[in-house]
Amino acid sequence: MMLPEMDAVLGLLEGGFGRLSVLVAGDLMLDRYILGEVDRISPEAPVPVLRHAQHSERAGGAANVAMNLAGLGCKVFLAGFWGEDKEKDELAALLSAAGIDTSCVVATSQPTTSKTRIVGRRQQLLRLDVESREAASAEEQQQLQQSAERVVAKVQAVVLSDYAKGAVSRDLCAGLIAAAHAAGIPVLADPKTRDFGKYAGATMVCPNLHELSAATGVAVDQTPALLEAGEAQRERFGLKYLAVTMSESGIRVLREGGEFHSAARAREVYDVSGAGDTVIAALAAALCGGLRVETAVELANLAAGIVVGKMGTVPIAQHELIAALTPSSGIGGGEKVLTRERVVRRVAEWRAAGETIVFTNGCFDLLHVGHVTLLEECHRFGTKLVLGLNSDASVSRLKGLARPVVGQRERARVMAALAAVDAVVIFEEDTPLELIRAVRPDVLVKGGDYSVAAVVGHEEVMAAGGRVEIVPTVDGFSTTNLVTRLVNAERGDES
C-alpha cells in the first residue's frame, strides 16, 4: 500500500526512529494468557474444563505502549507504578529485554496490576484481574511526577497512557503537558476518564467511540452528534487534535479547520486487545519523527490492522510495517532506490518477516528484453529482489569511456519502476562483492553463460546456506547491440 510521505515513513522505519526518544507515563500492567482446549463440561458445575496447553506473559497497559514504541525502534522511557512482587519481576524482564528504560518506575506497597485471560480454542473464557483500588501515597505520586518531568528534556514526545488505575493523576498530566510545551514537543493522551479537561493543552487525545461517548454524554450509535460533541471538547480544552478510533470504521481526526478520516485496513480480526496502545504509539512516533498528522494516522491505522490479527497484546514490529508497505506491486519507484545502509536494514526487516531475498546485478544501460527476462526469472527464485547497479564510474571502467549512455540516477529510477524489482542500490566497485556480503542474499542470480564457480560472491552466499542460479541470456539482445543499431540508424546504414 502507499502512504503519504512514503520515503520519509520508510526512512523512519529503517533506522530513523532509532534517533528518537519517547516518554510513556501511565498505568503499567502484566498480561497473562493461559491457553488450552475445551472438550467437556465439569461434572462439578456447569463450566467448561480447560486442558492447559501453554501460558505466556506480556506487557500490558502503558507498558504495552512502550513495547510498541520499542518495536518501532524508538528509545523509550517508562514512568508508572509497580509493586514488589513476582508480577513486577516478570514485567521488568519483558521491558528490559526490549531495551526500555524503567528508571522512572516507582515501586509501591500495592500489587502490580495484572490481568490473566483464560482462553480455550481462541475464545476467552474468563479474565482474572489483580489490582489495588487504593491510590499511591502522596510521596509516591510526587516521586513519579518529579522523575517523569526530569526525563522530558531527553525526549521528542510524551505519551499519557491512562487506564484509570491511579498513575495518571491530574497533577501528573498538568506537569508533563507544561514541561512538554516548554520543550516544544507533542503530548498524546489515551483517555480512560470522563473528564478530558485532565488533558487540557495536549497535542492529541485519542479516545475510542465508547470513551468519547462517556466524556460527552452522547450515545455511541449517534455518530454525527457524537463527533460534533467531540469537536466541542477539543475546542474547550485546547486540544490540537482529537483522534477518535472507530473500530472497523477507522480513525476520524477532529481539528481546527475541519476533520479527516482514515479508513481501516481490511483484515481478519482475531483479538482487539492492545490495538489502542499500538495506535497511540505509532501516532507519537510518527509525529515526533516529523510526519504530517495525516501520514501519522494512516501509519497508525496500518499498524493497528496488523496487531488485531494476533492473539493478545502483541506490539507492532518494524519488519511487519515495512513488509506491508513494500510489496513489489505497491511501492513507488522512488522509494525503491536505496543507499547501501538502508538496503541492509530493509533486507533485515524483510528477512524477519519471512521473505526470501534474491540478488542480481548489472549495468542495465539501455533497458531491453534480455534485462526484463532476467529480472522476471530472478523473482521466481524468491519473494524480494535486490538489484545492484554499477555506478557511472564503474560502467566506464568496465565498458569504456563512451558508456554508460544513461546516467546512474536515471538508470536506477527506471529499474525501480519495474514490478519485479523491490530495491535498487548503486555500487561504486567494479564487482558487487562487498554489496553481496552486506545484503547476504538467499539466492544469487547471474545472467549469461557462466559456471557457478565463476560468479562473484558465490562462495559467500553458499557458505551462508544460500544458492546460485544462472539465467541464460536472450540471444541477440544486449546494450552494445542497441547502441550499434542506433549509431547505424543515425548514419542511415540500414544493415
One Martini backbone bead per residue (centre of mass of N, CA, C, O) as a GRO file, in nm:
protein
  495
    1MET     BB    1   0.102   0.032   0.010
    2MET     BB    2   0.022   0.382   0.021
    3LEU     BB    3   0.173   0.667   0.158
    4PRO     BB    4   0.232   0.941   0.275
    5GLU     BB    5   0.556   0.998   0.283
    6MET     BB    6   0.705   0.724   0.219
    7ASP     BB    7   1.010   0.778   0.243
    8ALA     BB    8   0.997   0.882   0.536
    9VAL     BB    9   0.874   0.632   0.663
   10LEU     BB   10   1.100   0.432   0.580
   11GLY     BB   11   1.329   0.588   0.715
   12LEU     BB   12   1.221   0.547   1.004
   13LEU     BB   13   1.202   0.230   0.997
   14GLU     BB   14   1.521   0.234   0.883
   15GLY     BB   15   1.635   0.408   1.172
   16GLY     BB   16   1.501   0.685   1.253
   17PHE     BB   17   1.369   0.601   1.531
   18GLY     BB   18   1.651   0.560   1.680
   19ARG     BB   19   1.669   0.894   1.728
   20LEU     BB   20   1.421   0.855   1.921
   21SER     BB   21   1.236   0.979   2.211
   22VAL     BB   22   1.005   0.841   2.464
   23LEU     BB   23   0.751   0.917   2.696
   24VAL     BB   24   0.585   0.690   2.923
   25ALA     BB   25   0.287   0.758   3.110
   26GLY     BB   26   0.141   0.510   3.340
   27ASP     BB   27  -0.034   0.205   3.343
   28LEU     BB   28   0.089  -0.081   3.460
   29MET     BB   29   0.103  -0.419   3.311
   30LEU     BB   30   0.019  -0.771   3.330
   31ASP     BB   31  -0.017  -1.016   3.078
   32ARG     BB   32  -0.199  -1.317   3.088
   33TYR     BB   33  -0.187  -1.651   2.929
   34ILE     BB   34  -0.424  -1.923   2.911
   35LEU     BB   35  -0.395  -2.213   2.711
   36GLY     BB   36  -0.648  -2.429   2.545
   37GLU     BB   37  -0.878  -2.702   2.572
   38VAL     BB   38  -1.228  -2.769   2.501
   39ASP     BB   39  -1.434  -3.095   2.569
   40ARG     BB   40  -1.584  -3.022   2.851
   41ILE     BB   41  -1.790  -3.052   3.132
   42SER     BB   42  -1.824  -3.009   3.446
   43PRO     BB   43  -1.956  -3.212   3.711
   44GLU     BB   44  -1.957  -2.977   3.939
   45ALA     BB   45  -2.018  -2.761   3.704
   46PRO     BB   46  -2.138  -2.533   3.448
   47VAL     BB   47  -1.826  -2.569   3.325
   48PRO     BB   48  -1.548  -2.548   3.160
   49VAL     BB   49  -1.273  -2.753   3.064
   50LEU     BB   50  -0.926  -2.687   3.078
   51ARG     BB   51  -0.658  -2.788   2.883
   52HIS     BB   52  -0.345  -2.724   2.943
   53ALA     BB   53  -0.081  -2.594   2.718
   54GLN     BB   54  -0.024  -2.273   2.769
   55HIS     BB   55   0.185  -1.985   2.856
   56SER     BB   56   0.191  -1.617   2.896
   57GLU     BB   57   0.378  -1.302   2.897
   58ARG     BB   58   0.278  -0.949   2.893
   59ALA     BB   59   0.265  -0.633   2.816
   60GLY     BB   60   0.062  -0.374   2.964
   61GLY     BB   61  -0.061  -0.094   2.884
   62ALA     BB   62   0.190   0.124   2.907
   63ALA     BB   63   0.389  -0.108   2.844
   64ASN     BB   64   0.274  -0.158   2.556
   65VAL     BB   65   0.340   0.113   2.440
   66ALA     BB   66   0.643   0.082   2.481
   67MET     BB   67   0.673  -0.174   2.303
   68ASN     BB   68   0.582  -0.040   2.041
   69LEU     BB   69   0.804   0.173   2.027
   70ALA     BB   70   1.035  -0.031   2.030
   71GLY     BB   71   0.937  -0.180   1.768
   72LEU     BB   72   0.998   0.091   1.597
   73GLY     BB   73   1.294   0.198   1.750
   74CYS     BB   74   1.262   0.346   2.003
   75LYS     BB   75   1.336   0.529   2.270
   76VAL     BB   76   1.234   0.434   2.612
   77PHE     BB   77   1.045   0.586   2.870
   78LEU     BB   78   0.919   0.468   3.189
   79ALA     BB   79   0.620   0.561   3.382
   80GLY     BB   80   0.524   0.435   3.713
   81PHE     BB   81   0.371   0.154   3.873
   82TRP     BB   82   0.491  -0.099   4.109
   83GLY     BB   83   0.557  -0.372   4.274
   84GLU     BB   84   0.679  -0.632   4.512
   85ASP     BB   85   0.679  -0.884   4.279
   86LYS     BB   86   0.648  -1.123   4.043
   87GLU     BB   87   0.515  -0.941   3.829
   88LYS     BB   88   0.738  -0.731   3.821
   89ASP     BB   89   0.964  -0.921   3.726
   90GLU     BB   90   0.829  -1.004   3.460
   91LEU     BB   91   0.795  -0.718   3.344
   92ALA     BB   92   1.091  -0.625   3.363
   93ALA     BB   93   1.203  -0.840   3.169
   94LEU     BB   94   1.049  -0.750   2.916
   95LEU     BB   95   1.154  -0.456   2.910
   96SER     BB   96   1.458  -0.515   2.907
   97ALA     BB   97   1.460  -0.681   2.639
   98ALA     BB   98   1.355  -0.402   2.483
   99GLY     BB   99   1.518  -0.146   2.610
  100ILE     BB  100   1.363  -0.024   2.853
  101ASP     BB  101   1.336   0.251   3.060
  102THR     BB  102   1.270   0.214   3.436
  103SER     BB  103   1.373   0.456   3.628
  104CYS     BB  104   1.063   0.592   3.661
  105VAL     BB  105   0.974   0.359   3.830
  106VAL     BB  106   0.757   0.305   4.106
  107ALA     BB  107   0.761   0.159   4.411
  108THR     BB  108   0.506  -0.015   4.586
  109SER     BB  109   0.271  -0.168   4.814
  110GLN     BB  110   0.131  -0.245   4.571
  111PRO     BB  111   0.021  -0.431   4.331
  112THR     BB  112   0.066  -0.550   4.035
  113THR     BB  113  -0.096  -0.516   3.760
  114SER     BB  114  -0.318  -0.784   3.649
  115LYS     BB  115  -0.404  -1.005   3.364
  116THR     BB  116  -0.599  -1.305   3.330
  117ARG     BB  117  -0.636  -1.514   3.046
  118ILE     BB  118  -0.876  -1.756   2.949
  119VAL     BB  119  -0.819  -1.981   2.667
  120GLY     BB  120  -1.047  -2.149   2.432
  121ARG     BB  121  -1.037  -2.178   2.116
  122ARG     BB  122  -1.013  -1.847   2.089
  123GLN     BB  123  -1.182  -1.826   2.363
  124GLN     BB  124  -1.276  -1.623   2.611
  125LEU     BB  125  -1.363  -1.728   2.943
  126LEU     BB  126  -1.159  -1.557   3.140
  127ARG     BB  127  -1.095  -1.281   3.379
  128LEU     BB  128  -0.818  -1.196   3.597
  129ASP     BB  129  -0.789  -0.940   3.838
  130VAL     BB  130  -0.502  -0.757   3.977
  131GLU     BB  131  -0.573  -0.491   4.213
  132SER     BB  132  -0.572  -0.162   4.336
  133ARG     BB  133  -0.790   0.094   4.490
  134GLU     BB  134  -0.550   0.230   4.600
  135ALA     BB  135  -0.370   0.498   4.633
  136ALA     BB  136  -0.103   0.645   4.609
  137SER     BB  137   0.105   0.815   4.763
  138ALA     BB  138   0.213   1.132   4.777
  139GLU     BB  139   0.512   1.055   4.758
  140GLU     BB  140   0.491   0.869   4.508
  141GLN     BB  141   0.366   1.077   4.315
  142GLN     BB  142   0.599   1.280   4.335
  143GLN     BB  143   0.821   1.093   4.234
  144LEU     BB  144   0.698   1.043   3.957
  145GLN     BB  145   0.682   1.335   3.857
  146GLN     BB  146   0.980   1.415   3.884
  147SER     BB  147   1.103   1.191   3.705
  148ALA     BB  148   0.937   1.255   3.447
  149GLU     BB  149   1.011   1.558   3.408
  150ARG     BB  150   1.321   1.510   3.370
  151VAL     BB  151   1.285   1.350   3.088
  152VAL     BB  152   1.169   1.556   2.882
  153ALA     BB  153   1.455   1.669   2.785
  154LYS     BB  154   1.516   1.369   2.627
  155VAL     BB  155   1.262   1.407   2.439
  156GLN     BB  156   1.004   1.411   2.154
  157ALA     BB  157   0.777   1.269   2.343
  158VAL     BB  158   0.448   1.231   2.504
  159VAL     BB  159   0.276   0.969   2.689
  160LEU     BB  160  -0.062   0.915   2.809
  161SER     BB  161  -0.149   0.611   2.981
  162ASP     BB  162  -0.488   0.583   3.069
  163TYR     BB  163  -0.642   0.326   3.299
  164ALA     BB  164  -0.753   0.416   3.581
  165LYS     BB  165  -0.515   0.325   3.824
  166GLY     BB  166  -0.354   0.621   3.929
  167ALA     BB  167  -0.099   0.740   3.774
  168VAL     BB  168  -0.287   0.954   3.610
  169SER     BB  169  -0.289   1.246   3.718
  170ARG     BB  170  -0.356   1.574   3.711
  171ASP     BB  171  -0.072   1.664   3.792
  172LEU     BB  172   0.084   1.498   3.587
  173CYS     BB  173  -0.041   1.618   3.337
  174ALA     BB  174   0.024   1.916   3.386
  175GLY     BB  175   0.332   1.885   3.412
  176LEU     BB  176   0.393   1.744   3.135
  177ILE     BB  177   0.257   1.950   2.948
  178ALA     BB  178   0.427   2.193   3.036
  179ALA     BB  179   0.706   2.068   2.970
  180ALA     BB  180   0.647   2.014   2.670
  181HIS     BB  181   0.592   2.303   2.586
  182ALA     BB  182   0.875   2.410   2.666
  183ALA     BB  183   1.012   2.190   2.457
  184GLY     BB  184   0.834   2.149   2.189
  185ILE     BB  185   0.645   1.891   2.237
  186PRO     BB  186   0.442   1.629   2.212
  187VAL     BB  187   0.112   1.531   2.343
  188LEU     BB  188  -0.034   1.213   2.426
  189ALA     BB  189  -0.370   1.074   2.490
  190ASP     BB  190  -0.518   0.792   2.666
  191PRO     BB  191  -0.843   0.765   2.766
  192LYS     BB  192  -1.019   0.680   3.108
  193THR     BB  193  -1.212   0.941   3.114
  194ARG     BB  194  -1.469   1.183   3.134
  195ASP     BB  195  -1.233   1.408   3.174
  196PHE     BB  196  -1.058   1.601   2.939
  197GLY     BB  197  -0.936   1.826   3.127
  198LYS     BB  198  -0.685   1.659   3.216
  199TYR     BB  199  -0.563   1.722   2.896
  200ALA     BB  200  -0.506   2.009   2.880
  201GLY     BB  201  -0.303   2.099   2.597
  202ALA     BB  202  -0.286   1.875   2.424
  203THR     BB  203  -0.223   1.758   2.113
  204MET     BB  204  -0.351   1.454   2.165
  205VAL     BB  205  -0.658   1.273   2.172
  206CYS     BB  206  -0.747   0.899   2.198
  207PRO     BB  207  -1.047   0.796   2.157
  208ASN     BB  208  -1.307   0.607   2.164
  209LEU     BB  209  -1.636   0.592   2.129
  210HIS     BB  210  -1.698   0.521   2.428
  211GLU     BB  211  -1.521   0.743   2.556
  212LEU     BB  212  -1.662   0.980   2.416
  213SER     BB  213  -1.942   0.920   2.527
  214ALA     BB  214  -1.867   0.952   2.829
  215ALA     BB  215  -1.763   1.257   2.796
  216THR     BB  216  -2.050   1.371   2.645
  217GLY     BB  217  -2.337   1.192   2.652
  218VAL     BB  218  -2.333   1.053   2.376
  219ALA     BB  219  -2.434   0.824   2.188
  220VAL     BB  220  -2.259   0.584   2.010
  221ASP     BB  221  -2.484   0.569   1.760
  222GLN     BB  222  -2.438   0.901   1.730
  223THR     BB  223  -2.202   1.001   1.540
  224PRO     BB  224  -2.239   1.299   1.455
  225ALA     BB  225  -2.298   1.406   1.745
  226LEU     BB  226  -2.042   1.294   1.876
  227LEU     BB  227  -1.837   1.453   1.702
  228GLU     BB  228  -1.943   1.730   1.775
  229ALA     BB  229  -1.883   1.701   2.078
  230GLY     BB  230  -1.581   1.652   2.039
  231GLU     BB  231  -1.515   1.929   1.918
  232ALA     BB  232  -1.596   2.084   2.172
  233GLN     BB  233  -1.377   1.955   2.349
  234ARG     BB  234  -1.134   2.046   2.191
  235GLU     BB  235  -1.180   2.350   2.228
  236ARG     BB  236  -1.214   2.372   2.537
  237PHE     BB  237  -0.908   2.215   2.591
  238GLY     BB  238  -0.685   2.278   2.371
  239LEU     BB  239  -0.685   2.076   2.131
  240LYS     BB  240  -0.548   1.995   1.834
  241TYR     BB  241  -0.640   1.686   1.861
  242LEU     BB  242  -0.899   1.437   1.777
  243ALA     BB  243  -0.862   1.083   1.790
  244VAL     BB  244  -1.102   0.859   1.663
  245THR     BB  245  -1.165   0.538   1.730
  246MET     BB  246  -1.379   0.311   1.496
  247SER     BB  247  -1.274   0.052   1.432
  248GLU     BB  248  -1.386  -0.052   1.123
  249SER     BB  249  -1.390   0.278   1.050
  250GLY     BB  250  -1.139   0.385   1.192
  251ILE     BB  251  -1.011   0.726   1.178
  252ARG     BB  252  -1.104   1.034   1.339
  253VAL     BB  253  -1.004   1.374   1.281
  254LEU     BB  254  -1.006   1.651   1.490
  255ARG     BB  255  -0.989   1.999   1.377
  256GLU     BB  256  -0.894   2.282   1.273
  257GLY     BB  257  -1.077   2.319   0.968
  258GLY     BB  258  -1.134   2.011   1.007
  259GLU     BB  259  -1.178   1.686   0.908
  260PHE     BB  260  -1.047   1.343   0.902
  261HIS     BB  261  -1.018   1.017   0.729
  262SER     BB  262  -0.922   0.676   0.819
  263ALA     BB  263  -0.934   0.386   0.691
  264ALA     BB  264  -0.961   0.070   0.738
  265ARG     BB  265  -0.798  -0.224   0.721
  266ALA     BB  266  -0.855  -0.519   0.569
  267ARG     BB  267  -0.898  -0.766   0.830
  268GLU     BB  268  -0.857  -1.021   1.033
  269VAL     BB  269  -1.009  -1.052   1.347
  270TYR     BB  270  -0.891  -1.174   1.664
  271ASP     BB  271  -0.767  -0.925   1.856
  272VAL     BB  272  -0.811  -0.601   2.024
  273SER     BB  273  -0.591  -0.615   2.213
  274GLY     BB  274  -0.390  -0.322   2.213
  275ALA     BB  275  -0.464  -0.134   1.970
  276GLY     BB  276  -0.453   0.145   2.113
  277ASP     BB  277  -0.152   0.130   2.181
  278THR     BB  278  -0.054   0.124   1.888
  279VAL     BB  279  -0.173   0.389   1.793
  280ILE     BB  280  -0.030   0.589   1.993
  281ALA     BB  281   0.257   0.501   1.924
  282ALA     BB  282   0.254   0.569   1.621
  283LEU     BB  283   0.177   0.864   1.650
  284ALA     BB  284   0.415   0.957   1.822
  285ALA     BB  285   0.645   0.869   1.635
  286ALA     BB  286   0.552   1.028   1.381
  287LEU     BB  287   0.543   1.316   1.499
  288CYS     BB  288   0.845   1.320   1.609
  289GLY     BB  289   0.940   1.248   1.300
  290GLY     BB  290   0.775   1.479   1.112
  291LEU     BB  291   0.502   1.398   1.037
  292ARG     BB  292   0.211   1.418   0.927
  293VAL     BB  293  -0.094   1.358   1.055
  294GLU     BB  294  -0.200   1.191   0.818
  295THR     BB  295   0.033   0.989   0.818
  296ALA     BB  296   0.018   0.897   1.111
  297VAL     BB  297  -0.269   0.774   1.089
  298GLU     BB  298  -0.213   0.569   0.866
  299LEU     BB  299   0.005   0.415   1.021
  300ALA     BB  300  -0.170   0.341   1.267
  301ASN     BB  301  -0.381   0.182   1.109
  302LEU     BB  302  -0.191  -0.032   1.000
  303ALA     BB  303  -0.085  -0.136   1.273
  304ALA     BB  304  -0.360  -0.222   1.390
  305GLY     BB  305  -0.428  -0.427   1.160
  306ILE     BB  306  -0.202  -0.623   1.251
  307VAL     BB  307  -0.258  -0.680   1.566
  308VAL     BB  308  -0.560  -0.794   1.536
  309GLY     BB  309  -0.434  -1.074   1.405
  310LYS     BB  310  -0.370  -1.132   1.705
  311MET     BB  311  -0.302  -1.270   2.015
  312GLY     BB  312  -0.325  -1.020   2.205
  313THR     BB  313  -0.061  -0.824   2.342
  314VAL     BB  314   0.095  -0.725   2.048
  315PRO     BB  315   0.344  -0.572   1.917
  316ILE     BB  316   0.482  -0.392   1.692
  317ALA     BB  317   0.689  -0.422   1.394
  318GLN     BB  318   0.888  -0.311   1.157
  319HIS     BB  319   0.874  -0.551   0.951
  320GLU     BB  320   0.565  -0.542   0.916
  321LEU     BB  321   0.548  -0.259   0.787
  322ILE     BB  322   0.748  -0.295   0.557
  323ALA     BB  323   0.602  -0.532   0.423
  324ALA     BB  324   0.332  -0.369   0.380
  325LEU     BB  325   0.484  -0.121   0.213
  326THR     BB  326   0.672  -0.338   0.007
  327PRO     BB  327   0.536  -0.433  -0.236
  328SER     BB  328   0.603  -0.481  -0.561
  329SER     BB  329   0.316  -0.338  -0.662
  330GLY     BB  330   0.308  -0.072  -0.450
  331ILE     BB  331   0.572   0.061  -0.460
  332GLY     BB  332   0.747   0.318  -0.539
  333GLY     BB  333   1.028   0.388  -0.714
  334GLY     BB  334   1.156   0.604  -0.520
  335GLU     BB  335   1.153   0.386  -0.265
  336LYS     BB  336   1.378   0.176  -0.401
  337VAL     BB  337   1.608   0.379  -0.379
  338LEU     BB  338   1.911   0.290  -0.209
  339THR     BB  339   2.120   0.268   0.021
  340ARG     BB  340   2.321   0.051   0.169
  341GLU     BB  341   2.211   0.088   0.455
  342ARG     BB  342   1.904   0.062   0.382
  343VAL     BB  343   1.909  -0.217   0.245
  344VAL     BB  344   2.001  -0.374   0.492
  345ARG     BB  345   1.754  -0.305   0.666
  346ARG     BB  346   1.533  -0.405   0.476
  347VAL     BB  347   1.629  -0.696   0.458
  348ALA     BB  348   1.603  -0.759   0.759
  349GLU     BB  349   1.294  -0.715   0.767
  350TRP     BB  350   1.218  -0.918   0.553
  351ARG     BB  351   1.343  -1.163   0.690
  352ALA     BB  352   1.170  -1.141   0.951
  353ALA     BB  353   0.902  -1.184   0.754
  354GLY     BB  354   0.997  -1.439   0.552
  355GLU     BB  355   1.171  -1.357   0.326
  356THR     BB  356   1.321  -1.403   0.002
  357ILE     BB  357   1.646  -1.321  -0.107
  358VAL     BB  358   1.736  -1.156  -0.407
  359PHE     BB  359   2.032  -1.130  -0.629
  360THR     BB  360   2.140  -0.880  -0.864
  361ASN     BB  361   2.344  -0.755  -1.147
  362GLY     BB  362   2.434  -0.440  -1.325
  363CYS     BB  363   2.411  -0.183  -1.563
  364PHE     BB  364   2.153  -0.121  -1.729
  365ASP     BB  365   2.206  -0.003  -2.029
  366LEU     BB  366   1.953   0.001  -2.185
  367LEU     BB  367   1.666  -0.133  -2.181
  368HIS     BB  368   1.580  -0.482  -2.231
  369VAL     BB  369   1.452  -0.799  -2.276
  370GLY     BB  370   1.684  -0.938  -2.126
  371HIS     BB  371   1.648  -0.792  -1.859
  372VAL     BB  372   1.352  -0.866  -1.803
  373THR     BB  373   1.392  -1.171  -1.799
  374LEU     BB  374   1.588  -1.182  -1.565
  375LEU     BB  375   1.401  -1.050  -1.349
  376GLU     BB  376   1.170  -1.254  -1.368
  377GLU     BB  377   1.344  -1.495  -1.287
  378CYS     BB  378   1.436  -1.395  -1.011
  379HIS     BB  379   1.142  -1.391  -0.880
  380ARG     BB  380   1.117  -1.710  -0.876
  381PHE     BB  381   1.342  -1.749  -0.629
  382GLY     BB  382   1.153  -1.534  -0.468
  383THR     BB  383   1.023  -1.224  -0.298
  384LYS     BB  384   1.297  -1.043  -0.304
  385LEU     BB  385   1.454  -0.790  -0.513
  386VAL     BB  386   1.796  -0.710  -0.545
  387LEU     BB  387   1.962  -0.441  -0.719
  388GLY     BB  388   2.276  -0.407  -0.858
  389LEU     BB  389   2.429  -0.091  -0.960
  390ASN     BB  390   2.635   0.045  -1.161
  391SER     BB  391   2.817   0.297  -1.179
  392ASP     BB  392   2.945   0.515  -1.393
  393ALA     BB  393   3.243   0.456  -1.328
  394SER     BB  394   3.219   0.149  -1.349
  395VAL     BB  395   3.121   0.134  -1.642
  396SER     BB  396   3.364   0.276  -1.773
  397ARG     BB  397   3.575   0.062  -1.685
  398LEU     BB  398   3.420  -0.182  -1.833
  399LYS     BB  399   3.311  -0.027  -2.130
  400GLY     BB  400   3.404   0.263  -2.142
  401LEU     BB  401   3.386   0.610  -2.197
  402ALA     BB  402   3.099   0.590  -2.362
  403ARG     BB  403   3.013   0.479  -2.089
  404PRO     BB  404   2.720   0.549  -2.024
  405VAL     BB  405   2.426   0.651  -2.170
  406VAL     BB  406   2.299   0.627  -1.884
  407GLY     BB  407   2.259   0.743  -1.590
  408GLN     BB  408   2.238   0.629  -1.268
  409ARG     BB  409   1.978   0.770  -1.176
  410GLU     BB  410   1.805   0.686  -1.422
  411ARG     BB  411   1.852   0.383  -1.405
  412ALA     BB  412   1.739   0.343  -1.121
  413ARG     BB  413   1.452   0.449  -1.177
  414VAL     BB  414   1.379   0.246  -1.396
  415MET     BB  415   1.421  -0.016  -1.232
  416ALA     BB  416   1.222   0.064  -0.996
  417ALA     BB  417   0.959   0.055  -1.189
  418LEU     BB  418   0.974  -0.241  -1.167
  419ALA     BB  419   0.793  -0.502  -1.034
  420ALA     BB  420   1.038  -0.710  -0.984
  421VAL     BB  421   1.154  -0.474  -0.814
  422ASP     BB  422   1.246  -0.382  -0.465
  423ALA     BB  423   1.560  -0.293  -0.500
  424VAL     BB  424   1.806  -0.022  -0.535
  425VAL     BB  425   2.174  -0.028  -0.563
  426ILE     BB  426   2.460   0.156  -0.575
  427PHE     BB  427   2.789   0.072  -0.702
  428GLU     BB  428   3.147   0.147  -0.730
  429GLU     BB  429   3.253  -0.108  -0.792
  430ASP     BB  430   3.336  -0.358  -1.018
  431THR     BB  431   3.207  -0.534  -0.797
  432PRO     BB  432   2.946  -0.684  -0.576
  433LEU     BB  433   3.079  -0.814  -0.323
  434GLU     BB  434   3.021  -0.614  -0.084
  435LEU     BB  435   2.715  -0.613  -0.125
  436ILE     BB  436   2.668  -0.913  -0.084
  437ARG     BB  437   2.780  -0.921   0.206
  438ALA     BB  438   2.561  -0.723   0.316
  439VAL     BB  439   2.292  -0.872   0.217
  440ARG     BB  440   2.277  -1.184   0.214
  441PRO     BB  441   2.156  -1.374   0.009
  442ASP     BB  442   1.971  -1.656  -0.079
  443VAL     BB  443   1.989  -1.557  -0.389
  444LEU     BB  444   2.210  -1.582  -0.669
  445VAL     BB  445   2.203  -1.400  -0.980
  446LYS     BB  446   2.306  -1.486  -1.322
  447GLY     BB  447   2.358  -1.359  -1.641
  448GLY     BB  448   2.453  -1.620  -1.859
  449ASP     BB  449   2.764  -1.798  -1.941
  450TYR     BB  450   2.801  -1.962  -1.646
  451SER     BB  451   2.954  -2.062  -1.370
  452VAL     BB  452   2.934  -2.076  -1.042
  453ALA     BB  453   3.247  -2.025  -0.986
  454ALA     BB  454   3.232  -1.737  -1.162
  455VAL     BB  455   3.062  -1.604  -0.946
  456VAL     BB  456   3.032  -1.335  -0.773
  457GLY     BB  457   2.979  -1.450  -0.432
  458HIS     BB  458   2.933  -1.762  -0.407
  459GLU     BB  459   3.080  -1.833  -0.144
  460GLU     BB  460   2.919  -1.658   0.054
  461VAL     BB  461   2.635  -1.769  -0.006
  462MET     BB  462   2.691  -2.078   0.036
  463ALA     BB  463   2.808  -2.057   0.328
  464ALA     BB  464   2.508  -1.937   0.426
  465GLY     BB  465   2.292  -2.137   0.254
  466GLY     BB  466   2.282  -2.063  -0.030
  467ARG     BB  467   2.230  -1.983  -0.383
  468VAL     BB  468   2.293  -2.040  -0.737
  469GLU     BB  469   2.177  -1.877  -1.039
  470ILE     BB  470   2.137  -1.939  -1.393
  471VAL     BB  471   2.059  -1.712  -1.664
  472PRO     BB  472   1.996  -1.700  -1.972
  473THR     BB  473   2.033  -1.534  -2.246
  474VAL     BB  474   1.905  -1.332  -2.496
  475ASP     BB  475   1.933  -1.354  -2.809
  476GLY     BB  476   2.044  -1.039  -2.954
  477PHE     BB  477   2.059  -0.895  -2.661
  478SER     BB  478   2.211  -0.572  -2.614
  479THR     BB  479   2.352  -0.273  -2.556
  480THR     BB  480   2.558  -0.280  -2.783
  481ASN     BB  481   2.355  -0.341  -3.011
  482LEU     BB  482   2.182  -0.088  -2.967
  483VAL     BB  483   2.401   0.122  -3.019
  484THR     BB  484   2.473   0.029  -3.306
  485ARG     BB  485   2.191   0.072  -3.429
  486LEU     BB  486   2.170   0.375  -3.364
  487VAL     BB  487   2.418   0.464  -3.527
  488ASN     BB  488   2.327   0.347  -3.800
  489ALA     BB  489   2.061   0.504  -3.817
  490GLU     BB  490   2.196   0.786  -3.818
  491ARG     BB  491   2.365   0.709  -4.091
  492GLY     BB  492   2.172   0.513  -4.278
  493ASP     BB  493   2.243   0.211  -4.188
  494GLU     BB  494   2.047  -0.071  -4.236
  495SER     BB  495   2.254  -0.311  -4.163
   0.00000   0.00000   0.00000
